[in-house]
Amino acid sequence: MIEIVIDGTNFGGKTPLVERLLARLEADGWVTYTASPYRDIEVYDLWDQAPEEAARRIVARMEEHRSKARACEIMVWDRGWPTCFVSTKNTVARRLFLPLPKLTYLLLNTAEATAKKVRKYGLSPEVYPWMYGHKLRDAISYEELAKIFADNLRAFRPTLEDDRFDLDLVAAEILAEVNAEKA
């Protein structure tokens, strides 16, 4: 099974990209499965105190999804290993995600665009703590991740006005890489 990971900064359009990508893959005849392990279980509070436990929980959930997807040709993750790698520097926690999927894509929003969305939607620090303080700078962490793991992922940056991504274009580029992988 081919695994695709869509990850990146907050408000980059990850979930809408996954939806577009799935529609294109299915239209081309691929049998797909998608999962959002970080939405399935909440581990945010564990990253600082128990990063290995946080990673174990996410990886276990991912394995459950892989079992359900055995009959599929393509698994599309709505967030995956990069979320762990920007949440902790703990090497044991990070190692649980190895080997890294070959087809990993980051949507890299600017910190300013993320902060603008936080204000627009009135997201409070009590309900969305990861959107504030050091966690808001995940754009910087994802940028660093894109440099450190340049051979393991591909990063996209906004190409439309107002720091938006052309998600149809991004989906088409990913689809081309998937088809090349199949060949």
Beta strands, then each sheet from edge to edge (+ up, - down):
strand 1: 2-8
strand 2: 32-35
strand 3: 74-78
strand 4: 103-107
strand 5: 154-156
sheet 1: 2+ 3+ 1+ 4+ 5+
end
